[in-house]
Amino acid sequence: MATFTQAAPHVYVLRYPVLDVNSVLIVGSERALLVDTLSTDAQALELAAAVRTVTTLPIDILNTHGHFDHVLGNRVAARMLRAERIWAHPTVIETWTARTEAALTDAVAVCASLAPEIAGNVGATVPLAPTEALTERVTIELGGVSVTAWHPGPAHTDGDLVLSTGEVFLAGDLVEEGADPDTSGSDVANWVNILDGLLPSMPDVIVPGHGACVDPGFVARQRDDLRQLLLGPAKHVVHSGL
């Protein structure tokens, strides 16, 4: 069973082995925030059970962006955890409200090459679109713990959100460890500029969308690699759809 590991006071990371994707739980004295919900109903059941080994507090959910491996667990996680609010950028809400069939088709195609063992389950998932549009910088109060969430601009996707507790920065897929960042359909030039702007205030603990926690030095190196994509022949083998 997947389990959370404490990354810092109040912050727990569940690193799921399929696609090496992270879900993050931030726990205050009154509420908790679950960030990203994995890819399938079965994974979301595991995730919800893991959450309840850490806290019994009321839960809100936030999706860092609209790719399937971060949102398709919404329905089951929200039901099992009785979450009333799911935060996301408006483009994520639009995708999973108005373009659900196309988004699922794309997700299955990605799974067929990267994680064929879950492709059928992904295709059978009934998505739940987020309910709360995050259009400006928002501070979510959890009781003694404040989480700031904002949209830094188009980068990995049009609807990326990043979060900070002060001690920990949640980068979503603006940062990936263990695999090259997915730049298909991305605004790479703006991505580089965004990382330039974020780096000076990043704390020592940064949770990427995929892989192990990293530090600002790792982010700087990944920013430089992204910049190289703009300046010359790609040095990465780029996967798609995560």
Rosetta blueprint (number, residue, H / E / L):
1 M L
2 A L
3 T L
4 F L
5 T E
6 Q E
7 A E
8 A E
9 P L
10 H L
11 V E
12 Y E
13 V E
14 L E
15 R E
16 Y E
17 P L
18 V H
19 L H
20 D H
21 V E
22 N E
23 S E
24 V E
25 L E
26 I E
27 V E
28 G L
29 S L
30 E L
31 R L
32 A E
33 L E
34 L E
35 V E
36 D L
37 T L
38 L L
39 S L
40 T L
41 D H
42 A H
43 Q H
44 A H
45 L H
46 E H
47 L H
48 A H
49 A H
50 A H
51 V H
52 R H
53 T H
54 V H
55 T L
56 T L
57 L L
58 P L
59 I E
60 D E
61 I E
62 L E
63 N L
64 T L
65 H L
66 G L
67 H L
68 F H
69 D H
70 H H
71 V H
72 L L
73 G L
74 N H
75 R H
76 V H
77 A H
78 A H
79 R H
80 M H
81 L H
82 R L
83 A L
84 E L
85 R L
86 I E
87 W E
88 A E
89 H L
90 P H
91 T H
92 V H
93 I H
94 E H
95 T H
96 W H
97 T H
98 A H
99 R L
100 T H
101 E H
102 A H
103 A H
104 L H
105 T H
106 D H
107 A H
108 V H
109 A H
110 V H
111 C H
112 A H
113 S H
114 L H
115 A L
116 P H
117 E H
118 I H
119 A H
120 G H
121 N H
122 V H
123 G H
124 A H
125 T L
126 V L
127 P L
128 L L
129 A L
130 P L
131 T L
132 E E
133 A E
134 L L
135 T L
136 E L
137 R L
138 V E
139 T E
140 I E
141 E E
142 L L
143 G L
144 G L
145 V L
146 S E
147 V E
148 T E
149 A E
150 W E
151 H L
152 P L
153 G L
154 P L
155 A L
156 H L
157 T L
158 D L
159 G L
160 D L
161 L L
162 V E
163 L E
164 S E
165 T L
166 G L
167 E L
168 V E
169 F E
170 L E
171 A E
172 G E
173 D E
174 L E
175 V E
176 E E
177 E L
178 G L
179 A L
180 D L
181 P L
182 D L
183 T L
184 S L
185 G L
186 S L
187 D L
188 V H
189 A H
190 N H
191 W H
192 V H
193 N H
194 I H
195 L H
196 D H
197 G H
198 L H
199 L H
200 P H
201 S H
202 M L
203 P L
204 D L
205 V E
206 I E
207 V E
208 P E
209 G E
210 H E
211 G L
212 A L
213 C L
214 V E
215 D L
216 P H
217 G H
218 F H
219 V H
220 A H
221 R H
222 Q H
223 R H
224 D H
225 D H
226 L H
227 R H
228 Q H
229 L H
230 L H
231 L H
232 G L
233 P L
234 A L
235 K L
236 H L
237 V L
238 V L
239 H L
240 S L
241 G L
242 L L
